[in-house]
């Protein structure tokens, strides 16, 4: 196995450092306090060719894969500037349209999104279904009109939809056959492209405690008109392609987590080398040195699993096993890394000047979202180990 990155991959990983020269952690936090999307950064990334990483060159992208997308997120997070829009837009939406969209959809939507002129989000979670996505109730019913505008009417609600306040379009996971009428629980799903400025769509920002630039929103759909041209894949067969969005989501979140964990360790090491107590740098004391060494080891192990999951996805191998393991372990490693850094900084960790504790709520959230660790472990127990279903 070759663990070396190519020159191009190294350039992608290093892009976060280049971007941080003009948009650093302090600026990221300024936008986070305002819950304001840094559109100028997004457009710069589009101009630099980094939003269409997983889109073929023929449609305005770079023609690369999940590994390169992960390296981009890892490198940005290494510098404390993760952007969640990279998860829901380029990773989950653009790559999905590139893989499963019609030619008309690819021609219409991919180039403007790759350039940063149009923004996308992904909508699956519902307030009553939660983790049990099989029970979503957002329903697109045929209107009885001839094929074309108004073929379907979409009604329902989504919740915790990242970045939907500024998005132009969403991939919406809906049912075209209600759960109780479906032949099996995985039948009846359809993925739609929805214009979020269309009549019948309402967005309501949620009041969140987490400091990030992106807002979480509720989306409400009331008789939103959709046509056959808005369907990705086939009616009622969306579940078969859904995991082509959910596995990449878990992989890129793992990349975000290892980057943030590494950022926290790097900051703690610098502080531990400078800060002197009892006439010696605090980093010389094993009470701090060993926890930092443990945290560093865990982050690098999580990084390897993230790369393996991305490699499996790019080579059309079964990726769910590695994707779930990567997301699970990266969250645990990042939480431990940030907690260790907080302990290293002592009281200074809780000041805005040092900006260490504000990492903790973010990485702790990612143990729960977008899929909690218990469901990840359920998958590993049942699908990987072959144990009886536990829920």
C-alpha positions as CSV (number, residue, x, y, z in Angstrom):
1,X,0.0,0.0,0.0
2,X,1.2,3.5,-0.9
3,X,0.6,6.0,1.9
4,X,2.2,8.9,0.0
5,X,0.0,11.7,-1.3
6,X,0.5,12.9,-4.8
7,X,1.7,16.4,-5.4
8,X,-1.8,17.4,-6.4
9,X,-3.3,15.8,-3.3
10,X,-0.7,17.6,-1.1
11,X,-1.6,20.9,-2.7
12,X,-5.3,20.2,-1.9
13,X,-4.4,19.4,1.7
14,X,-2.3,22.6,2.0
15,X,-5.0,24.8,0.5
16,X,-6.4,25.3,4.0
17,X,-3.2,27.0,5.1
18,X,-3.3,29.3,2.1
19,X,-6.9,30.2,2.7
20,X,-6.1,30.9,6.4
21,X,-3.8,33.7,5.4
22,X,-6.8,35.8,4.5
23,X,-9.6,34.0,6.5
24,X,-8.1,32.7,9.7
25,X,-9.7,31.2,12.8
26,X,-10.4,34.6,14.4
27,X,-12.4,35.6,11.3
28,X,-14.2,32.3,11.2
29,X,-15.3,32.9,14.8
30,X,-16.4,36.5,14.0
31,X,-18.7,35.0,11.3
32,X,-19.8,32.3,13.7
33,X,-20.9,34.8,16.4
34,X,-23.0,36.5,13.7
35,X,-24.2,33.2,12.2
36,X,-23.2,34.7,8.9
37,X,-22.2,32.6,5.9
38,X,-18.8,33.8,4.6
39,X,-19.9,34.1,1.0
40,X,-16.7,35.8,-0.2
41,X,-14.7,32.7,1.0
42,X,-17.1,30.4,-0.8
43,X,-16.8,32.3,-4.0
44,X,-13.0,32.4,-3.7
45,X,-13.0,28.6,-3.3
46,X,-15.1,28.4,-6.4
47,X,-12.7,30.6,-8.3
48,X,-9.8,28.5,-7.1
49,X,-11.6,25.3,-8.4
50,X,-12.3,23.6,-5.0
51,X,-16.1,23.4,-4.9
52,X,-16.4,21.0,-7.8
53,X,-13.8,18.5,-6.6
54,X,-16.1,15.5,-7.2
55,X,-17.7,16.9,-10.4
56,X,-16.4,15.8,-13.8
57,X,-14.4,18.4,-15.7
58,X,-17.0,18.4,-18.5
59,X,-19.4,20.0,-16.1
60,X,-17.1,22.6,-14.5
61,X,-15.5,20.4,-11.9
62,X,-12.0,19.0,-11.1
63,X,-12.9,15.3,-11.8
64,X,-11.4,14.1,-8.5
65,X,-12.8,11.9,-5.8
66,X,-13.8,11.5,-2.2
67,X,-10.2,11.3,-1.0
68,X,-9.4,14.7,-2.4
69,X,-12.6,16.1,-1.0
70,X,-11.6,14.8,2.4
71,X,-8.1,16.2,2.1
72,X,-9.6,19.7,1.4
73,X,-11.8,19.5,4.5
74,X,-9.0,18.1,6.6
75,X,-6.6,20.8,5.5
76,X,-9.1,23.6,6.3
77,X,-9.9,22.1,9.7
78,X,-6.2,21.7,10.4
79,X,-6.2,25.5,10.6
80,X,-9.5,25.8,12.5
81,X,-11.7,27.0,9.6
82,X,-14.1,24.1,8.8
83,X,-17.0,25.0,6.5
84,X,-20.0,22.8,6.9
85,X,-21.3,23.9,3.5
86,X,-18.6,21.7,2.0
87,X,-20.5,18.7,3.5
88,X,-24.0,19.5,2.3
89,X,-23.2,21.2,-1.0
90,X,-20.1,19.8,-2.9
91,X,-19.9,16.5,-1.1
92,X,-23.6,15.4,-0.8
93,X,-25.4,17.3,-3.5
94,X,-23.0,18.0,-6.4
95,X,-21.3,14.7,-6.4
96,X,-24.7,13.0,-6.3
97,X,-26.0,14.9,-9.3
98,X,-22.8,14.1,-11.1
99,X,-23.3,10.4,-10.4
100,X,-27.0,10.0,-10.7
101,X,-28.5,13.1,-12.3
102,X,-29.9,13.3,-15.8
103,X,-27.8,15.0,-18.5
104,X,-30.1,18.0,-18.3
105,X,-29.6,18.3,-14.6
106,X,-25.9,18.1,-14.9
107,X,-25.8,20.8,-17.6
108,X,-28.1,23.1,-15.7
109,X,-26.9,22.8,-12.1
110,X,-23.3,21.7,-11.8
111,X,-21.3,24.5,-13.4
112,X,-23.0,27.4,-11.4
113,X,-22.5,25.5,-8.2
114,X,-18.9,24.6,-8.9
115,X,-18.2,28.3,-9.4
116,X,-19.9,29.3,-6.1
117,X,-22.6,31.3,-7.8
118,X,-25.3,28.9,-6.6
119,X,-25.4,27.2,-3.2
120,X,-26.9,23.8,-2.3
121,X,-28.0,22.0,0.8
122,X,-29.3,18.5,1.6
123,X,-32.6,17.9,3.4
124,X,-33.5,14.5,4.9
125,X,-34.0,14.9,8.7
126,X,-37.5,15.4,10.1
127,X,-38.7,16.3,13.6
128,X,-40.9,13.2,14.1
129,X,-38.6,10.6,12.4
130,X,-35.2,11.7,13.7
131,X,-32.7,8.9,13.2
132,X,-35.4,6.6,11.8
133,X,-35.4,8.0,8.3
134,X,-37.7,5.2,7.1
135,X,-40.5,7.0,8.9
136,X,-40.2,10.4,7.2
137,X,-43.6,11.8,6.2
138,X,-42.6,14.5,3.7
139,X,-44.7,13.4,0.7
140,X,-44.6,14.2,-3.0
141,X,-48.0,13.1,-4.5
142,X,-48.7,13.1,-8.2
143,X,-51.1,15.9,-9.0
144,X,-52.9,14.2,-11.9
145,X,-51.6,16.7,-14.4
146,X,-49.8,15.6,-17.6
147,X,-46.0,15.1,-17.3
148,X,-44.3,18.4,-16.8
149,X,-44.7,21.3,-14.3
150,X,-47.0,20.3,-11.4
151,X,-46.6,16.6,-11.9
152,X,-45.9,16.3,-8.1
153,X,-46.9,18.4,-5.1
154,X,-44.5,18.3,-2.1
155,X,-45.8,18.7,1.4
156,X,-43.9,18.2,4.7
157,X,-41.2,19.5,7.0
158,X,-37.5,19.1,7.5
159,X,-35.4,20.1,10.4
160,X,-31.7,20.8,11.2
161,X,-31.0,21.6,7.5
162,X,-27.5,23.1,7.5
163,X,-27.0,26.2,5.4
164,X,-30.5,26.2,4.0
165,X,-30.9,29.9,4.9
166,X,-28.5,30.9,2.1
167,X,-29.0,27.9,-0.3
168,X,-30.6,28.3,-3.7
169,X,-31.4,24.6,-4.1
170,X,-31.8,21.5,-2.0
171,X,-31.8,17.8,-2.6
172,X,-34.9,16.8,-0.7
173,X,-35.5,13.2,0.4
174,X,-39.2,12.6,0.2
175,X,-41.7,9.7,0.0
176,X,-43.7,9.2,-3.1
177,X,-45.3,6.2,-1.4
178,X,-46.2,6.6,2.2
179,X,-44.5,4.2,4.7
180,X,-47.7,2.3,5.5
181,X,-48.3,1.7,1.7
182,X,-44.8,0.7,0.7
183,X,-44.0,-2.9,-0.1
184,X,-41.0,-2.7,2.1
185,X,-39.7,0.0,4.5
186,X,-37.0,1.1,2.0
187,X,-39.4,1.4,-1.0
188,X,-41.1,4.6,-1.9
189,X,-38.3,7.1,-1.5
190,X,-37.6,9.7,-4.2
191,X,-34.9,12.4,-4.3
192,X,-36.0,15.7,-5.7
193,X,-34.2,18.9,-6.6
194,X,-36.2,21.7,-5.0
195,X,-35.8,25.4,-5.7
196,X,-35.8,27.0,-2.2
197,X,-37.2,30.2,-3.6
198,X,-40.2,28.5,-5.1
199,X,-43.8,29.3,-3.9
200,X,-44.7,27.1,-1.0
201,X,-41.2,26.9,0.6
202,X,-40.6,28.5,3.9
203,X,-37.3,28.6,5.8
204,X,-37.1,29.3,9.6
205,X,-33.7,29.6,11.2
206,X,-33.3,27.7,14.5
207,X,-31.8,29.2,17.6
208,X,-28.7,27.1,18.2
209,X,-26.1,27.2,20.9
210,X,-23.2,26.0,18.7
211,X,-20.9,28.7,17.3
212,X,-20.6,28.1,13.6
213,X,-21.1,30.4,10.6
214,X,-23.8,28.1,9.1
215,X,-27.4,28.3,10.3
216,X,-29.6,25.3,11.0
217,X,-33.1,25.8,9.6
218,X,-36.5,24.2,9.5
219,X,-38.0,23.9,6.0
220,X,-41.7,23.8,5.4
221,X,-43.2,22.6,2.1
222,X,-46.8,23.4,1.2
223,X,-48.0,22.2,-2.2
224,X,-44.6,22.9,-3.8
225,X,-44.9,22.1,-7.5
226,X,-42.3,19.7,-8.9
227,X,-41.9,17.9,-12.2
228,X,-40.3,14.8,-13.5
229,X,-37.3,16.9,-14.4
230,X,-36.7,17.5,-10.7
231,X,-36.3,13.8,-9.9
232,X,-32.8,12.4,-9.3
233,X,-32.8,8.7,-10.3
234,X,-36.2,7.0,-10.4
235,X,-39.5,7.5,-8.6
236,X,-39.8,5.3,-5.5
237,X,-36.3,3.9,-6.0
238,X,-34.3,6.7,-4.3
239,X,-33.2,4.5,-1.3
240,X,-30.9,2.5,-3.6
241,X,-28.8,5.6,-4.3
242,X,-29.3,7.4,-1.0
243,X,-26.1,6.0,0.6
244,X,-24.1,7.6,-2.2
245,X,-24.7,10.8,-0.2
246,X,-24.7,9.4,3.3
247,X,-21.4,7.5,3.2
248,X,-19.6,10.6,1.8
249,X,-21.2,12.7,4.5
250,X,-19.7,10.5,7.2
251,X,-16.3,10.4,5.5
252,X,-16.0,14.2,5.2
253,X,-17.2,14.8,8.7
254,X,-14.5,12.4,9.9
255,X,-12.0,14.5,7.9
256,X,-13.3,17.6,9.6
257,X,-13.0,16.0,13.0
258,X,-9.4,14.8,12.6
259,X,-8.4,18.3,11.3
260,X,-10.0,20.0,14.3
261,X,-8.4,17.5,16.7
262,X,-5.0,18.1,15.1
263,X,-5.6,21.9,15.3
264,X,-6.4,21.6,19.0
265,X,-3.3,19.5,19.7
266,X,-1.0,21.9,17.7
267,X,-2.3,24.9,19.7
268,X,-1.8,23.0,23.0
269,X,1.7,21.9,22.1
270,X,2.7,25.4,21.3
271,X,1.3,26.7,24.6
272,X,2.9,23.8,26.5
273,X,6.3,24.7,25.2
274,X,5.9,28.4,26.1
275,X,4.0,28.3,29.4
276,X,6.3,27.8,32.4
277,X,5.2,26.7,35.8
278,X,7.6,25.5,38.6
279,X,10.5,26.8,36.5
280,X,9.9,24.5,33.5
281,X,7.7,24.4,30.4
282,X,4.5,22.6,31.4
283,X,5.0,20.3,28.3
284,X,7.9,18.7,30.1
285,X,5.5,17.2,32.7
286,X,4.2,13.8,31.9
287,X,0.8,14.7,33.3
288,X,0.3,16.8,30.1
289,X,2.8,15.2,27.7
290,X,1.3,11.7,27.8
291,X,-2.3,12.9,27.2
292,X,-1.2,15.0,24.3
293,X,0.8,12.0,22.9
294,X,-2.3,9.8,23.3
295,X,-4.5,12.3,21.6
296,X,-2.1,12.8,18.7
297,X,-2.0,9.0,18.2
298,X,-5.7,8.7,18.2
299,X,-6.1,11.5,15.6
300,X,-3.6,9.9,13.2
301,X,-5.3,6.5,13.6
302,X,-8.7,8.1,12.8
303,X,-7.1,9.8,9.8
304,X,-6.0,6.5,8.3
305,X,-9.5,5.0,8.6
306,X,-10.9,8.2,7.0
307,X,-8.5,7.7,4.1
308,X,-9.5,4.0,3.8
309,X,-13.2,4.9,3.7
310,X,-12.6,7.5,1.0
311,X,-10.4,5.1,-1.0
312,X,-13.2,2.4,-0.8
313,X,-15.8,4.9,-2.0
314,X,-13.6,6.1,-4.9
315,X,-12.9,2.6,-6.0
316,X,-16.6,1.5,-5.9
317,X,-15.9,-0.9,-3.1
318,X,-18.4,-1.3,-0.2
319,X,-17.7,1.8,1.9
320,X,-20.3,1.8,4.6
321,X,-18.2,-0.3,7.1
322,X,-15.2,2.0,6.9
323,X,-17.3,5.2,6.7
324,X,-19.2,4.4,9.9
325,X,-16.0,3.4,11.7
326,X,-14.2,6.6,10.5
327,X,-17.0,8.9,11.7
328,X,-17.3,7.1,15.0
329,X,-13.6,7.0,15.9
330,X,-12.8,10.5,14.5
331,X,-15.5,12.0,16.8
332,X,-14.2,10.2,19.9
333,X,-10.6,11.2,19.0
334,X,-11.4,14.8,18.3
335,X,-13.4,15.1,21.6
336,X,-10.4,13.7,23.5
337,X,-8.0,15.9,21.7
338,X,-10.0,19.1,22.4
339,X,-10.6,18.1,26.0
340,X,-6.8,17.5,26.4
341,X,-6.1,20.9,24.9
342,X,-8.5,22.5,27.3
343,X,-6.8,20.9,30.3
344,X,-3.4,22.0,29.0
345,X,-4.5,25.7,28.7
346,X,-6.1,25.6,32.1
347,X,-8.1,28.8,32.9
348,X,-6.9,30.4,29.7
349,X,-8.8,27.8,27.7
350,X,-12.1,29.5,28.6
351,X,-11.2,33.0,27.3
352,X,-12.0,34.3,23.9
353,X,-8.4,35.5,23.6
354,X,-7.1,31.9,23.4
355,X,-10.2,30.4,21.7
356,X,-9.8,26.8,22.7
357,X,-12.9,25.9,24.6
358,X,-15.1,27.1,21.7
359,X,-13.9,24.0,19.8
360,X,-15.4,21.7,22.3
361,X,-19.2,22.2,21.7
362,X,-18.6,21.8,17.9
363,X,-16.8,18.5,18.1
364,X,-19.1,17.2,20.8
365,X,-22.0,18.0,18.5
366,X,-20.5,15.8,15.8
367,X,-20.6,12.8,18.1
368,X,-24.4,13.2,17.8
369,X,-24.9,14.6,14.4
370,X,-25.6,13.9,11.7
371,X,-25.8,10.3,12.9
372,X,-25.2,9.5,16.5
373,X,-22.5,7.1,17.7
374,X,-25.0,4.6,19.0
375,X,-26.4,4.1,15.5
376,X,-22.9,3.8,14.1
377,X,-22.1,1.1,16.6
378,X,-25.4,-0.6,15.8
379,X,-24.3,-0.8,12.2
380,X,-20.9,-2.1,13.0
381,X,-22.3,-4.7,15.4
382,X,-25.0,-5.9,13.1
383,X,-23.6,-5.5,9.6
384,X,-19.8,-6.0,10.3
385,X,-19.8,-8.4,13.2
386,X,-22.9,-10.3,12.3
387,X,-24.6,-9.8,15.7
388,X,-28.4,-9.8,16.1
389,X,-30.2,-6.6,15.3
390,X,-30.5,-4.6,18.5
391,X,-33.2,-2.1,17.7
